[in-house]
Amino acid sequence: MKFGKYFLTFLCVIIGIGLVWYNLPLEIKYRTKIQAANRFAQNLQNYRQKYGKFPAENDWHTLARLNPLTPYQAHVPEFKIIDNQHFELTFVQGFDPPYLRYSTRTQKWEIK
């Protein structure tokens, strides 16, 4: 009888933790990724101010230099130029969505 109560309590706690995690805001759930990507976005904006354009999407050397993440993560987040003023950063985890995406047009992080 005691085992059943403990098991039911444990199961309820696990489900409760899962629900809390699922409903957390993006800024808390993906805090470290967002902080690193915000520094990367600022470095890209500084690069644009200095050189008048963003680095090419396939200029891996420059992007790795601007990206604050460690070298083996240099291609994370993905960088996509929209136009001369705007770009998007996307964290792709695996093959299937949802993806964490930042656009300079909206100035927001979203799950897409």
N, C-alpha and C positions, 0 to 999 in steps of 0.2 A: 504494500500500500504506500509506504514512504517513497519507494522508487518511482512509482507512478506520479506522485505529486512533484518530486524533484525533476523528473523528466518533463512534465507539463510546464513547470515554471521555467526550466531551461529553454524549452521550445518557444515559449512566449517571449522570453528575453531576446532570443536570437531573431525572431520575427520583428520585434520592436526595434532592435538596432538596425535591421535591414530597412525598415520603413523610414526611420530617421535619416539614414544615409541617403536613401533614394530622394528624399525631399529637401536635402540641404541645398542652399544656393550655390551656383557655380563658383563664386569667389572663394567659398570655403572648400568645396569638394576638389577643385583643381587648383588650389592656391599656388603650389610651387611651379606648375606649368605656366600659369597665367603671369606670375612674377617674372619668370625667365623670358616669356614671350613679350611682355611689356618692355623689358630692356632691349630685346631684339628689335621691336617696333620703333623704339626711340633711336636706336643705332641706325636703322634704315632711314628714318626721317632726317637725322643728322647728315647721313651720307648724301641724301637728296639735296639738302641745303648746300652742302659743300661742292658737289659735282653737278648739280642741276638735273639729275635723273637718278632713278633707282638702279642698283646693280642688276644685271641680267639674271633671269630666273635660273639659268644654267651656269652661272659664274660661281662654282662651288668654293673656290678659294676665297673670294671676297665675302660670300655669305657665311663661310665658316669663321672668318675673322670677326664679322659683326655679331655672330650668334654667341650669346653667353653660355650656352650649353657645352658640355664636354665634347671633344672631337669626334668620338664615335656616334654622337647624337647630332652631328652637324647638319643633317638634312631634316631635323625635326625642330620646329614645325615647318611645314611646307610653305613656301613663299610664292605668291602669285600676284603679278602686277595687273591692276585693273585699268588704270590710265596714268597720266603723268603725275597726278596728285594722290592717288589712292592705291592701296594694296590689301591683300588678305593673307592672314596666317592661319593655317589649319593643322591641328594635331590629328593625324590619322592613326588609329589603333586597330590594326588588323584590316580586313577587307570590307567589313560591313559598317554602315553608319550606326550610331550617330557619331559625328565628329565635332570636336570643339573648335569653333571658328571665330576669328576676330576680323572685323572689317574696319578700315579707317573711315569709310563713309558713315557708318552708324556709331563708331566709337564704342562698340559693345562686344562682349563675348556672348556667343550663342551656341547652343547645341543644334546642329543641322544633320 
